[in-house]
Amino acid sequence: MDNVGIVVEDLEGTIGFFQELGLELEGRATIEGEWAGRVTGLGDQRVDIAMMRTPDGHSRLELSRFLTPPVITDHRNAPVNSLGYLRVMFAVDDIDDTLEKLRNRGAQLVGEVVRYQDAYRLCYIRGPEGILIGLAQELH
């Protein structure tokens, strides 16, 4: 897998949120023109993107803010069991510390932090713009 794409309205705020989670801003660009629209099926489009790389260097998030055409559907408040809904899960060293840092950036706990056997502590949070994110702390 090369990357996971997330469409947002507040690109700057979302970049800051994922930087707090430990991702590094790899690069930014404006993608536009007829060639890009042929790939996405949207026709003539203009989109600001930011590529964020995970700390291990193996995965990336592509954050996109569409300028044209306008966004037509909003899934930000969809529940976890919505069809086609995507959540991204991150492995963290200390779930409590991570939650504290992300709460300072507006994250809200969806349910509770739970323990799965003697293997993990897990939770879901809503990040910027309602993006659903999972956090997993491996127990040793």
HUPEBEL-V590556 format. One record per backbone hydrogen bond with DSSP energy under -1.0 kcal/mol. CO is the residue of the C=O (numbers start at 1). NH is the residue of the N-H. E is the energy in kcal/mol with one decimal. If there is no record, write none. Layout:
co->{CO | CO}
nh->{NH | NH}
e->{E | E}
This chain:
co->{4 | 6 | 9 | 10 | 11 | 12 | 13 | 14 | 15 | 16 | 17 | 18 | 19 | 24 | 27 | 29 | 31 | 33 | 34 | 35 | 36 | 37 | 37 | 45 | 46 | 46 | 47 | 48 | 49 | 50 | 51 | 51 | 52 | 53 | 54 | 59 | 60 | 61 | 62 | 63 | 64 | 65 | 68 | 75 | 79 | 82 | 88 | 90 | 94 | 95 | 96 | 97 | 98 | 99 | 100 | 102 | 102 | 103 | 108 | 114 | 116 | 116 | 119 | 120 | 121 | 122 | 123 | 124 | 125 | 126 | 127 | 128 | 131 | 132 | 133 | 134 | 135 | 136 | 137}
nh->{62 | 64 | 11 | 14 | 15 | 16 | 17 | 18 | 19 | 20 | 21 | 23 | 22 | 53 | 51 | 49 | 47 | 37 | 38 | 39 | 40 | 41 | 43 | 33 | 67 | 68 | 31 | 65 | 29 | 63 | 26 | 27 | 61 | 24 | 57 | 54 | 4 | 52 | 6 | 50 | 8 | 48 | 46 | 78 | 82 | 85 | 134 | 136 | 98 | 99 | 100 | 101 | 102 | 103 | 104 | 105 | 107 | 106 | 126 | 122 | 119 | 120 | 139 | 116 | 137 | 114 | 135 | 110 | 133 | 108 | 130 | 131 | 127 | 88 | 125 | 90 | 123 | 92 | 121}
e->{-3.0 | -2.6 | -1.1 | -2.0 | -2.4 | -2.2 | -1.9 | -2.3 | -2.1 | -2.0 | -1.2 | -2.5 | -1.4 | -3.0 | -2.9 | -3.2 | -2.6 | -1.7 | -1.4 | -1.1 | -2.0 | -2.0 | -1.1 | -1.7 | -2.8 | -1.9 | -3.2 | -2.9 | -2.0 | -2.9 | -3.3 | -1.2 | -2.7 | -2.8 | -2.1 | -2.7 | -1.8 | -2.9 | -2.6 | -2.2 | -3.0 | -2.5 | -3.4 | -1.9 | -1.8 | -1.7 | -2.9 | -2.4 | -2.5 | -2.6 | -2.1 | -2.2 | -2.6 | -2.6 | -1.3 | -1.1 | -2.5 | -1.9 | -2.8 | -2.8 | -2.1 | -1.8 | -3.2 | -3.0 | -3.0 | -2.8 | -2.7 | -2.7 | -2.7 | -2.0 | -1.8 | -1.8 | -3.5 | -1.3 | -3.0 | -2.7 | -1.7 | -2.6 | -2.0}
